[in-house]
Amino acid sequence: MADETSARRFQEKVVLLTGAASGIGRATALRLAQEGATLFLADIAEPELESTAKEVEAIGSQVHAQRLDVSREEETEAALAACVAHFGGLQALCNVAGIIRFAHLADTSFEIWRRILSVNLDGTFLMCRAAMPHLLESGGNIVNVGSTAGLSGLPYGSAYGASKGGVHALTRALAVEFTHRGVRCNSVCPGSIDTAMMRPDIPEGAERRLLARSSSLHGPRGPERVAELIAFLASDEAQHISGEEIRIDGAALA
């Protein structure tokens, strides 16, 4: 639960959140709802998305849920238009939607490579581009979810690491272009976070000692820890923070 000092940071603020059906996205939706946010939730997994929306409603926040494939340009533009039409504006965009697949390089087809980059990197770009006019109007901000995989080598995850490295570069570029115009942009870099997406099948023959290189020094933590950081960065308390890549990994890369 949000503590007393942060309980209403998002009162009368509209937040669009992708990847809201599960994991970090779901945890962020619940955290923002506890802080009074009005939420436009989006994901491709409709049953799980509706479940998150019901949990948000139970907390007492206004919410609208819509199916969205962030890799499709027309769907991202439609989602932003629907959000603004439904709630009258937008104060924060949280890009959490993402996919991963572990595989040996030789087994990583170009189709798999393109799909991972299309969701993780193209989708983040498309959402930022569609949201920017509304954020410029409101003086809002963007929080993108990157990964420690974009900061250090992730074995058997070349496509995922490349996509998240791109998210970090995109975030910095947008921060330089738009901070002086009133729109902050930051990325969070989770590592050792216990979600279903981060428990994939390890490819046969993989060297587990290589995978252990980026393990937290105190073990994995739940997605709620990342949600807390996203909520802080999206709030007015972080108004002098922009262009940052903030690791949340239990000192794994320290």
N, C-alpha and C positions, 0 to 999 in steps of 0.2 A: 504493500500500500504506500501511496505517497505520504510523506510526512507533512506536518502542519505548515512548514515554510514554503512548500512547493504545491500545496493542495489545489490552488486555483490559478496556476501560471497560464493556463490555456483557456480561461474563462472568456467567452465571446470570440474565440479564435477558431478558424476552420483549418483543419489539417487533412491533406490528401496523403494516404498511406498505401503503398503497393506491397504485395507479398503478405497481406494481412491474414491469410488463411491459417498460418501455422508458424511455429518457431519464433524467430525474432520479430517478425511482423505482427503476429498475434499478441506477443508480450508487449510490444510497443503500443498497439491499439488499446489494450487494457490499461497500461500506464497513463496514456494521454487522456483516456476517458476518466480515470480517477482524478486527473488534474483539471477537468472541466472542458476538455476540447469537444468541438463539434467535428465529427469524423466522416470523411468520405473514404470508404475502404474498398480496395480493389485487389483481385487475384484471379488466376485462371481456374482454381479449384473451387467451384461454386458451393458444394455442400459444406466444406470446411469454412469458407468465407461467411456463409450465412450463420454458421455456429458462432464465429467470432462476433458478428454483428449483434446476435442475440445476447451475448455476454456483455457487450458494450451497452446495449439498451438496459440491461438489468442493473448496470452501475448508475444509469440515469442520464447518459449523454445522448444527444441527437446523433443519429448515424444513418448513412445511406451506403449500401453495398452494391457493387457492380462488377460483373465479370470483365476482366481485362487481360489481354495478352500484350505485355508491354513491348514486345518486339514488332508489333504491327502499328505502323504510323497512324493509320486512320483511327484505330482504337484509342491510342493515347490522346489524340486531339479530341475525340468524342468524350473521353472520360473527364478531361479538364473542362470542357464546355458544360457537361452535365453537373459537375461539382459546383461551378460558379452559378449555373442556373438554379440549382437546388438550394444552395446556402448563401448566395449573394456575394461571394468573394473567396479568397484563399490567402492564408497567412503563412503556411508552412507546407513544404513538400518533403516527404520522407520516402526515399527510394530504397525499399528493402527487398523487392522481388529478385530472386536469383536461383540459379540451378548449378549443379556440380555433377561431374562424373569422373571417377578415377579410372585410369587405364594406362597401360604402357604406351609410349609414344607410337610404336608400330601399330598398335590397335586403335589409335585415335583417328578415326576417319575424318575427312574434311567436313562431312555432314555434321558430325558431333562437334567438331571445332566451331563451325559456323553457328550452330544452334546455341551453344554456351555463350559465345560472344554476342549473338543477337539479343538474348535475354538480358545478360548481365551488363553489357556495355552499350549496345544500341538502345536497349530499353531505357537505361538511365539517361542517355542523351535525349531521346525523344520526349521523355517526361519533363526533363529540365527545360527543353526548348518550348514545349507547349505551356508550361506553367509560368515561364518568366514574365510575360506581359502582366499577368495578374499579381505576381510577387512584386514587380516594380511599382504597381499601383498601391499595394498595401504596405510596402517596406518589409516584406517577409523574408523567408530564408529557406535554404535547402539543406537537408542532411542525406548524404548518400552512404550506403553501406558498402564499404570496400572489404578488405580482408588482409590478414597478415600474409596470405598467399600472394598478395600483390606487392609485398615488401621484401619477401625472401622466397627462396626456391621451395616449391611444393612438389615433391616427387609424385609422379603419376597423375599430376593435376595441371599439366601445361596450359590447357585451354582456360581453366578456371583462373589460374594465376595471371595469365595474360589479360583476361577480361577485367580482373580487379585492379591490376596495375593501370589499365586504361581508365577505370573509374577514378582512381586517385589523380591522374593527370588531368582528366576532364574537370574534376572538382577544383583543382588549383587554377586552371584557366578561367573558369567561371568566376572564381573569387576575385581574380585580378580584374576581370572585365566589369564586374557588377557591384563589388563592395562599395565603391565610391558613389554608386547610384542607389545605395540603400538596401541591397540584397546580399546577405551573407551566404556562403556556401562552404560546408565542411564535410569531411568523411570520417566515419568510424571504421576501425580495422579490427574486427573480432578475431580471436584465436582461442582454441580450446573451449568452445561453447557447445554445450550438449543439446543439440537439436537433431531431429530425424534426418535432415539433409546432410549433416556432418557425420552420419553413421553409415556411409555407403559400403558397398561390397568392395573389398580390397582385391585388386587383380591377382591372379595366381602368379606366384613367383616374386611378388613384391617384397622388398627388403624392409621389414618393419622398423629396423633401427633408423632408416632414413626418415620414415614418417614420424618417428619419435623426436626428431630434431626440434620441432616447433611446439612441443608440449608445454603446457603451463607448469610452473614450478609448484603450484599448490593444487593441481588437478583441475578438471573441467568445471565450469560454472554454468548455470542455467541462462536462458535467453533474457530473463528479467534484468540481469546486470547490464546487458547491452541496451535494453529499453530505457533504463535509467539515464544512460549517457546520451542517447538520442533525444530524450525529453529535455535534458539540460541544454544541449546544443540548439534545439529548436525554440527554446524559450528566450525571453528578453534578458535573462541573467547572463547569457553568452553573447551579448551584443557587441563585444570587442573581439570576438573570436571568429576568424574567417580564413579560409584557405588551409585549414589544418587537417592532418591525418592523425587521428588519435587512436592509438592502440589500446585494446582492452583484451589482454591475453595472459594475465598472470605472470608477467615478466618473461614470457617465452622468448622474446626477441631482444631482451635487455642485454 
